[in-house]
Amino acid sequence: MSPKYASIQDWLKISGLGRTTVYHLIAEGKLHAVKAGTRTLVDVEHGLAWLAARPAADIRCVRPTRVAA
């Protein structure tokens, strides 16, 4: 059972995102967070759903061209 809320530090480990990106997502309302005193806690369930809704990575293998010697 995962926790309902995670500290920013824990959310960085869970999501693999960077601190600045997380704070931008919170500011834009894309990631839900609450304040508990001075701590910012991310809603884990909402955050995981947000990550799951991201588009699949479009990664293409590009083979290097050979240079004639």
FIRO-884660 format. One record per atom (N, C-alpha, C, O, CB): residue number from 1; x, y, z. Coordinates in steps of 0.001 Angstrom, whole numbers, padded with zeros to 6 digits. Each point is the difference from the previous one (the first is absolute). Glycine has a CB too. Layout:
N
<nuse k="NUM" px="X" py="Y" pz="Z"/>
...
***
This chain:
69
<nuse k="1" px="000848" py="-001182" pz="000000"/>
<nuse k="1" px="-000848" py="001182" pz="000000"/>
<nuse k="1" px="000887" py="001237" pz="000000"/>
<nuse k="1" px="000843" py="000167" pz="000881"/>
<nuse k="1" px="-002691" py="-001401" pz="000341"/>
<nuse k="2" px="001657" py="002090" pz="-002203"/>
<nuse k="2" px="000806" py="001208" pz="-000067"/>
<nuse k="2" px="-000655" py="001112" pz="000815"/>
<nuse k="2" px="-001215" py="-000005" pz="000198"/>
<nuse k="2" px="002066" py="-000666" pz="-002475"/>
<nuse k="3" px="-000057" py="001611" pz="002743"/>
<nuse k="3" px="-000561" py="001101" pz="000799"/>
<nuse k="3" px="-000861" py="000910" pz="-000876"/>
<nuse k="3" px="000200" py="000086" pz="-001212"/>
<nuse k="3" px="001794" py="-000176" pz="002762"/>
<nuse k="4" px="-002948" py="000763" pz="-000920"/>
<nuse k="4" px="-000875" py="000932" pz="-000713"/>
<nuse k="4" px="000790" py="001226" pz="-000453"/>
<nuse k="4" px="-000216" py="000507" pz="-001101"/>
<nuse k="4" px="-001761" py="-001307" pz="002448"/>
<nuse k="5" px="002876" py="001269" pz="-000515"/>
<nuse k="5" px="000812" py="001187" pz="-000305"/>
<nuse k="5" px="001472" py="-000327" pz="000192"/>
<nuse k="5" px="000367" py="-000835" pz="000826"/>
<nuse k="5" px="-002247" py="002365" pz="-000123"/>
<nuse k="6" px="002712" py="-000852" pz="-001484"/>
<nuse k="6" px="001449" py="-000184" pz="000108"/>
<nuse k="6" px="000663" py="001368" pz="000041"/>
<nuse k="6" px="-000466" py="000951" pz="-000626"/>
<nuse k="6" px="000358" py="-003170" pz="-000601"/>
<nuse k="7" px="001194" py="002301" pz="001969"/>
<nuse k="7" px="000774" py="001240" pz="000023"/>
<nuse k="7" px="000560" py="000232" pz="-001408"/>
<nuse k="7" px="000031" py="-000915" pz="-000822"/>
<nuse k="7" px="000566" py="000619" pz="003303"/>
<nuse k="8" px="-000169" py="001498" pz="-002739"/>
<nuse k="8" px="000590" py="000305" pz="-001305"/>
<nuse k="8" px="001180" py="-000935" pz="-000253"/>
<nuse k="8" px="000127" py="-000551" pz="-001094"/>
<nuse k="8" px="-000854" py="002974" pz="001274"/>
<nuse k="9" px="001578" py="-002605" pz="000807"/>
<nuse k="9" px="001174" py="-000867" pz="-000163"/>
<nuse k="9" px="-000408" py="-001421" pz="-000362"/>
<nuse k="9" px="000599" py="-000613" pz="-000883"/>
<nuse k="9" px="000649" py="002024" pz="002526"/>
<nuse k="10" px="-002265" py="-001936" pz="-000966"/>
<nuse k="10" px="-000470" py="-001348" pz="-000307"/>
<nuse k="10" px="-000649" py="-000057" pz="-001384"/>
<nuse k="10" px="000178" py="-000974" pz="-000731"/>
<nuse k="10" px="-000522" py="000558" pz="003182"/>
<nuse k="11" px="-000413" py="001467" pz="-002810"/>
<nuse k="11" px="-000638" py="000029" pz="-001311"/>
<nuse k="11" px="001047" py="000038" pz="-001119"/>
<nuse k="11" px="-000211" py="-000584" pz="-001063"/>
<nuse k="11" px="-001775" py="001758" pz="002074"/>
<nuse k="12" px="003092" py="-000504" pz="-000784"/>
<nuse k="12" px="001075" py="000030" pz="-000997"/>
<nuse k="12" px="000503" py="-001418" pz="-000261"/>
<nuse k="12" px="000261" py="-000368" pz="-001146"/>
<nuse k="12" px="000403" py="002698" pz="001880"/>
<nuse k="13" px="-000530" py="-003119" pz="000319"/>
<nuse k="13" px="000459" py="-001389" pz="-000133"/>
<nuse k="13" px="-001056" py="-000857" pz="-000692"/>
<nuse k="13" px="000331" py="-000824" pz="-000852"/>
<nuse k="13" px="001063" py="001089" pz="002927"/>
<nuse k="14" px="-002660" py="-000075" pz="-001715"/>
<nuse k="14" px="-001094" py="-000787" pz="-000587"/>
<nuse k="14" px="-000150" py="000305" pz="-001482"/>
<nuse k="14" px="-000123" py="-000913" pz="-000817"/>
<nuse k="14" px="-001051" py="000891" pz="003030"/>
<nuse k="15" px="001183" py="001297" pz="-002559"/>
<nuse k="15" px="-000323" py="000418" pz="-001373"/>
<nuse k="15" px="001196" py="000068" pz="-000933"/>
<nuse k="15" px="-000143" py="-000161" pz="-001212"/>
<nuse k="15" px="-001712" py="001426" pz="002175"/>
<nuse k="16" px="003023" py="-001029" pz="-000408"/>
<nuse k="16" px="001176" py="000188" pz="-000844"/>
<nuse k="16" px="000097" py="001403" pz="-000567"/>
<nuse k="16" px="000890" py="000283" pz="-000803"/>
<nuse k="16" px="-001000" py="-002679" pz="000247"/>
<nuse k="17" px="-000788" py="003276" pz="000959"/>
<nuse k="17" px="000016" py="001384" pz="-000476"/>
<nuse k="17" px="000962" py="000833" pz="000838"/>
<nuse k="17" px="000407" py="-000410" pz="001087"/>
<nuse k="17" px="-002787" py="000189" pz="-001881"/>
<nuse k="18" px="002734" py="001375" pz="000285"/>
<nuse k="18" px="000879" py="000907" pz="000726"/>
<nuse k="18" px="-000794" py="000948" pz="000886"/>
<nuse k="18" px="-001185" py="000234" pz="-000236"/>
<nuse k="18" px="002841" py="-000390" pz="-001623"/>
<nuse k="19" px="-001010" py="000696" pz="002868"/>
<nuse k="19" px="-000640" py="000892" pz="000971"/>
<nuse k="19" px="-000651" py="001213" pz="-000675"/>
<nuse k="19" px="-001148" py="000330" pz="000298"/>
<nuse k="19" px="002823" py="-001072" pz="001407"/>
<nuse k="20" px="-000958" py="001399" pz="-002599"/>
<nuse k="20" px="-000540" py="001188" pz="-000661"/>
<nuse k="20" px="-001233" py="-000358" pz="-000817"/>
<nuse k="20" px="-000993" py="000726" pz="000033"/>
<nuse k="20" px="003290" py="000282" pz="-000116"/>
<nuse k="21" px="-002249" py="-002114" pz="-000646"/>
<nuse k="21" px="-001143" py="-000442" pz="-000798"/>
<nuse k="21" px="-001202" py="-000259" pz="000883"/>
<nuse k="21" px="-001113" py="000397" pz="-000344"/>
<nuse k="21" px="002663" py="-001396" pz="-001331"/>
<nuse k="22" px="-001348" py="000340" pz="002807"/>
<nuse k="22" px="-001104" py="-000305" pz="000917"/>
<nuse k="22" px="-000644" py="001284" pz="000505"/>
<nuse k="22" px="-001226" py="000106" pz="000013"/>
<nuse k="22" px="002367" py="-002237" pz="000670"/>
<nuse k="23" px="-000345" py="003100" pz="-000270"/>
<nuse k="23" px="-000574" py="001255" pz="000491"/>
<nuse k="23" px="-000728" py="000748" pz="-001115"/>
<nuse k="23" px="-001025" py="000629" pz="000260"/>
<nuse k="23" px="002850" py="-000487" pz="001455"/>
<nuse k="24" px="-001325" py="-000195" pz="-002941"/>
<nuse k="24" px="-000701" py="000624" pz="-001133"/>
<nuse k="24" px="-001342" py="-000692" pz="-000237"/>
<nuse k="24" px="-001006" py="000671" pz="-000228"/>
<nuse k="24" px="003220" py="-000040" pz="-000821"/>
<nuse k="25" px="-002241" py="-001955" pz="001098"/>
<nuse k="25" px="-001243" py="-000746" pz="-000203"/>
<nuse k="25" px="-001018" py="000315" pz="001090"/>
<nuse k="25" px="-001195" py="000097" pz="-000278"/>
<nuse k="25" px="002493" py="-001916" pz="-000848"/>
<nuse k="26" px="-000837" py="001978" pz="002352"/>
<nuse k="26" px="-000890" py="000375" pz="001099"/>
<nuse k="26" px="-000548" py="001407" pz="-000245"/>
<nuse k="26" px="-001199" py="000233" pz="000149"/>
<nuse k="26" px="002492" py="-001711" pz="001464"/>
<nuse k="27" px="-000429" py="002407" pz="-001986"/>
<nuse k="27" px="-000421" py="001384" pz="-000250"/>
<nuse k="27" px="-001002" py="000088" pz="-001146"/>
<nuse k="27" px="-000902" py="000837" pz="000023"/>
<nuse k="27" px="003119" py="-000053" pz="000815"/>
<nuse k="28" px="-002059" py="-001650" pz="-001844"/>
<nuse k="28" px="-000903" py="-000005" pz="-001153"/>
<nuse k="28" px="-001295" py="-000759" pz="000289"/>
<nuse k="28" px="-000906" py="-000010" pz="-000833"/>
<nuse k="28" px="002899" py="000154" pz="-000664"/>
<nuse k="29" px="-002091" py="-000780" pz="002669"/>
<nuse k="29" px="-001189" py="-000745" pz="000367"/>
<nuse k="29" px="-000077" py="-001382" pz="-000627"/>
<nuse k="29" px="-001043" py="-000650" pz="000059"/>
<nuse k="29" px="-000081" py="002808" pz="000191"/>
<nuse k="30" px="002212" py="-002610" pz="-000847"/>
<nuse k="30" px="000021" py="-001312" pz="-000634"/>
<nuse k="30" px="000297" py="-001120" pz="000986"/>
<nuse k="30" px="-000302" py="-001164" pz="-000264"/>
<nuse k="30" px="001023" py="002267" pz="-001829"/>
<nuse k="31" px="-000137" py="-000755" pz="003210"/>
<nuse k="31" px="000339" py="-000952" pz="001043"/>
<nuse k="31" px="-000606" py="000523" pz="001296"/>
<nuse k="31" px="000209" py="001160" pz="000354"/>
<nuse k="31" px="001953" py="-001882" pz="-001526"/>
<nuse k="32" px="-002903" py="-000112" pz="001880"/>
<nuse k="32" px="-000657" py="000428" pz="001233"/>
<nuse k="32" px="000952" py="-000130" pz="001184"/>
<nuse k="32" px="000688" py="-001008" pz="000162"/>
<nuse k="32" px="-002917" py="000315" pz="-001098"/>
<nuse k="33" px="002249" py="001732" pz="001749"/>
<nuse k="33" px="000824" py="-000002" pz="001210"/>
<nuse k="33" px="-000722" py="000760" pz="001099"/>
<nuse k="33" px="-000851" py="000848" pz="-000267"/>
<nuse k="33" px="002969" py="-000983" pz="-001103"/>
<nuse k="34" px="-001768" py="-000180" pz="002597"/>
<nuse k="34" px="-000559" py="000692" pz="001164"/>
<nuse k="34" px="001164" py="000457" pz="000877"/>
<nuse k="34" px="001116" py="-000509" pz="-000096"/>
<nuse k="34" px="-003269" py="-000877" pz="000024"/>
<nuse k="35" px="001858" py="002353" pz="000921"/>
<nuse k="35" px="000989" py="000464" pz="000959"/>
<nuse k="35" px="-000352" py="-000551" pz="001370"/>
<nuse k="35" px="-001161" py="000032" pz="000406"/>
<nuse k="35" px="001588" py="002065" pz="-001750"/>
<nuse k="36" px="000570" py="-002601" pz="002055"/>
<nuse k="36" px="-000145" py="-000450" pz="001384"/>
<nuse k="36" px="001078" py="000737" pz="000776"/>
<nuse k="36" px="001139" py="-000455" pz="000103"/>
<nuse k="36" px="-002085" py="-001870" pz="-000732"/>
<nuse k="37" px="000562" py="003468" pz="001170"/>
<nuse k="37" px="000996" py="000867" pz="000626"/>
<nuse k="37" px="000893" py="000562" pz="-001087"/>
<nuse k="37" px="-000476" py="000673" pz="-000914"/>
<nuse k="37" px="000420" py="-002001" pz="003068"/>
<nuse k="38" px="001342" py="001057" pz="-002059"/>
<nuse k="38" px="000936" py="000489" pz="-001016"/>
<nuse k="38" px="000253" py="-001022" pz="-001094"/>
<nuse k="38" px="000648" py="000303" pz="-001002"/>
<nuse k="38" px="000410" py="001103" pz="002740"/>
<nuse k="39" px="-001568" py="-002619" pz="-001549"/>
<nuse k="39" px="000251" py="-001078" pz="-000975"/>
<nuse k="39" px="-001011" py="000034" pz="-001131"/>
<nuse k="39" px="-001179" py="000286" pz="000211"/>
<nuse k="39" px="002149" py="-001691" pz="001608"/>
<nuse k="40" px="-000497" py="001111" pz="-003021"/>
<nuse k="40" px="-000869" py="-000173" pz="-001156"/>
<nuse k="40" px="-000094" py="-001497" pz="-000257"/>
<nuse k="40" px="001016" py="-000683" pz="-000127"/>
<nuse k="40" px="-000383" py="002959" pz="-000882"/>
<nuse k="41" px="-001864" py="-002779" pz="000933"/>
<nuse k="41" px="-000234" py="-001422" pz="-000203"/>
<nuse k="41" px="-000765" py="-000207" pz="-001303"/>
<nuse k="41" px="-001021" py="000647" pz="-000235"/>
<nuse k="41" px="001011" py="-001049" pz="002734"/>
<nuse k="42" px="000498" py="-000488" pz="-003334"/>
<nuse k="42" px="-000604" py="-000291" pz="-001295"/>
<nuse k="42" px="-001007" py="-001130" pz="000165"/>
<nuse k="42" px="000265" py="-000983" pz="000693"/>
<nuse k="42" px="001824" py="001741" pz="-001910"/>
<nuse k="43" px="-003246" py="-000611" pz="000576"/>
<nuse k="43" px="-001026" py="-001044" pz="-000030"/>
<nuse k="43" px="000520" py="-001115" pz="-000912"/>
<nuse k="43" px="000021" py="000157" pz="-001221"/>
<nuse k="43" px="-001939" py="001521" pz="001627"/>
<nuse k="44" px="002333" py="-002793" pz="000180"/>
<nuse k="44" px="000657" py="-001082" pz="-000739"/>
<nuse k="44" px="-000929" py="-000610" pz="-001049"/>
<nuse k="44" px="000406" py="-000192" pz="-001146"/>
<nuse k="44" px="001001" py="-000285" pz="003162"/>
<nuse k="45" px="-002641" py="000175" pz="-001638"/>
<nuse k="45" px="-000938" py="-000628" pz="-000938"/>
<nuse k="45" px="-000228" py="000890" pz="-001223"/>
<nuse k="45" px="000030" py="-000476" pz="-001135"/>
<nuse k="45" px="-001146" py="-000708" pz="003057"/>
<nuse k="46" px="000892" py="002466" pz="-001686"/>
<nuse k="46" px="-000207" py="000933" pz="-001108"/>
<nuse k="46" px="001274" py="000124" pz="-000839"/>
<nuse k="46" px="-000064" py="000045" pz="-001228"/>
<nuse k="46" px="-001640" py="001217" pz="002598"/>
<nuse k="47" px="002841" py="-001207" pz="-000711"/>
<nuse k="47" px="001269" py="000118" pz="-000716"/>
<nuse k="47" px="000286" py="-001204" pz="-000883"/>
<nuse k="47" px="000462" py="000149" pz="-001131"/>
<nuse k="47" px="000382" py="001239" pz="002996"/>
<nuse k="48" px="-001120" py="-002586" pz="-001348"/>
<nuse k="48" px="000213" py="-001210" pz="-000801"/>
<nuse k="48" px="-000969" py="-000059" pz="-001177"/>
<nuse k="48" px="000367" py="-000446" pz="-001087"/>
<nuse k="48" px="000445" py="-000748" pz="003135"/>
<nuse k="49" px="-002050" py="001644" pz="-001830"/>
<nuse k="49" px="-000974" py="000039" pz="-001098"/>
<nuse k="49" px="000444" py="001009" pz="-001054"/>
<nuse k="49" px="-000121" py="-000255" pz="-001198"/>
<nuse k="49" px="-001738" py="-000395" pz="002782"/>
<nuse k="50" px="002369" py="001784" pz="-001143"/>
<nuse k="50" px="000492" py="001020" pz="-000940"/>
<nuse k="50" px="001155" py="-000567" pz="-000829"/>
<nuse k="50" px="000042" py="000182" pz="-001217"/>
<nuse k="50" px="-000738" py="001665" pz="002809"/>
<nuse k="51" px="001625" py="-002529" pz="-000936"/>
<nuse k="51" px="001119" py="-000599" pz="-000731"/>
<nuse k="51" px="-000490" py="-001046" pz="-001008"/>
<nuse k="51" px="000488" py="-000056" pz="-001129"/>
<nuse k="51" px="000995" py="000461" pz="003120"/>
<nuse k="52" px="-002441" py="-001225" pz="-001580"/>
<nuse k="52" px="-000523" py="-001047" pz="-000880"/>
<nuse k="52" px="-000709" py="000580" pz="-001216"/>
<nuse k="52" px="-000081" py="-000648" pz="-001043"/>
<nuse k="52" px="-000163" py="-000832" pz="003026"/>
<nuse k="53" px="-000267" py="002692" pz="-001853"/>
<nuse k="53" px="-000719" py="000640" pz="-001103"/>
<nuse k="53" px="000943" py="000699" pz="-000990"/>
<nuse k="53" px="-000447" py="000483" pz="-001040"/>
<nuse k="53" px="-001494" py="-000175" pz="002583"/>
<nuse k="54" px="003229" py="-000251" pz="-001227"/>
<nuse k="54" px="000962" py="000629" pz="-000916"/>
<nuse k="54" px="000109" py="-000864" pz="-001255"/>
<nuse k="54" px="-000157" py="-001220" pz="000064"/>
<nuse k="54" px="001458" py="002264" pz="001873"/>
<nuse k="55" px="-001033" py="-000413" pz="-003067"/>
<nuse k="55" px="000145" py="-000786" pz="-001234"/>
<nuse k="55" px="001244" py="-000891" pz="000056"/>
<nuse k="55" px="000970" py="000292" pz="000699"/>
<nuse k="55" px="-002139" py="001533" pz="-001982"/>
<nuse k="56" px="001104" py="-002900" pz="000537"/>
<nuse k="56" px="001145" py="-000919" pz="-000073"/>
<nuse k="56" px="001184" py="000730" pz="-000639"/>
<nuse k="56" px="-000173" py="000877" pz="-000846"/>
<nuse k="56" px="-001374" py="-002899" pz="000668"/>
<nuse k="57" px="002717" py="001649" pz="000591"/>
<nuse k="57" px="001215" py="000590" pz="-000570"/>
<nuse k="57" px="000142" py="-000440" pz="-001452"/>
<nuse k="57" px="-000217" py="-001166" pz="-000327"/>
<nuse k="57" px="001334" py="001198" pz="002601"/>
<nuse k="58" px="-000755" py="000900" pz="-003134"/>
<nuse k="58" px="000212" py="-000303" pz="-001418"/>
<nuse k="58" px="001503" py="000056" pz="-000243"/>
<nuse k="58" px="000544" py="001025" pz="-000410"/>
<nuse k="58" px="-002828" py="-000071" pz="-000293"/>
<nuse k="59" px="002931" py="-002064" pz="000963"/>
<nuse k="59" px="001453" py="-000066" pz="-000109"/>
<nuse k="59" px="000352" py="-000813" pz="-001234"/>
<nuse k="59" px="-000483" py="-001117" pz="-000182"/>
<nuse k="59" px="000771" py="001308" pz="002696"/>
<nuse k="60" px="000548" py="000374" pz="-003347"/>
<nuse k="60" px="000382" py="-000676" pz="-001241"/>
<nuse k="60" px="001493" py="-000238" pz="-000010"/>
<nuse k="60" px="000794" py="000855" pz="000395"/>
<nuse k="60" px="-002708" py="000206" pz="-001619"/>
<nuse k="61" px="002267" py="-002220" pz="000773"/>
<nuse k="61" px="001404" py="-000352" pz="-000095"/>
<nuse k="61" px="000541" py="000569" pz="-001307"/>
<nuse k="61" px="-000507" py="-000310" pz="-001078"/>
<nuse k="61" px="000171" py="-001807" pz="002461"/>
<nuse k="62" px="001342" py="002930" pz="-001280"/>
<nuse k="62" px="000615" py="000577" pz="-001183"/>
<nuse k="62" px="001406" py="-000563" pz="-000098"/>
<nuse k="62" px="000833" py="000202" pz="000884"/>
<nuse k="62" px="-002229" py="001927" pz="-000731"/>
<nuse k="63" px="001639" py="-002831" pz="-001230"/>
<nuse k="63" px="001328" py="-000578" pz="-000179"/>
<nuse k="63" px="000931" py="001059" pz="-000571"/>
<nuse k="63" px="-000369" py="000732" pz="-000918"/>
<nuse k="63" px="-000613" py="-003035" pz="000562"/>
<nuse k="64" px="002167" py="002381" pz="000894"/>
<nuse k="64" px="000950" py="000984" pz="-000526"/>
<nuse k="64" px="000408" py="-000364" pz="-001424"/>
<nuse k="64" px="000138" py="-001173" pz="-000347"/>
<nuse k="64" px="000701" py="001630" pz="002679"/>
<nuse k="65" px="-000655" py="000556" pz="-003126"/>
<nuse k="65" px="000425" py="-000238" pz="-001377"/>
<nuse k="65" px="001511" py="-000251" pz="-000019"/>
<nuse k="65" px="000758" py="000572" pz="000783"/>
<nuse k="65" px="-002647" py="000888" pz="-001684"/>
<nuse k="66" px="002284" py="-002311" pz="000005"/>
<nuse k="66" px="001423" py="-000305" pz="-000102"/>
<nuse k="66" px="000701" py="001060" pz="-000831"/>
<nuse k="66" px="-000511" py="000475" pz="-001015"/>
<nuse k="66" px="000028" py="-002928" pz="001235"/>
<nuse k="67" px="001628" py="002790" pz="000232"/>
<nuse k="67" px="000806" py="000979" pz="-000736"/>
<nuse k="67" px="001042" py="-000773" pz="-000783"/>
<nuse k="67" px="000744" py="-000808" pz="000556"/>
<nuse k="67" px="-001113" py="002635" pz="001189"/>
<nuse k="68" px="000413" py="-001566" pz="-003061"/>
<nuse k="68" px="000978" py="-000692" pz="-000844"/>
<nuse k="68" px="001400" py="000449" pz="000384"/>
<nuse k="68" px="000271" py="001190" pz="000165"/>
<nuse k="68" px="-001939" py="-001369" pz="-002057"/>
<nuse k="69" px="002545" py="-000798" pz="002027"/>
<nuse k="69" px="001374" py="000311" pz="000411"/>
<nuse k="69" px="000852" py="000391" pz="-001174"/>
<nuse k="69" px="001183" py="000295" pz="000167"/>
<nuse k="69" px="-001409" py="-001864" pz="001717"/>
***
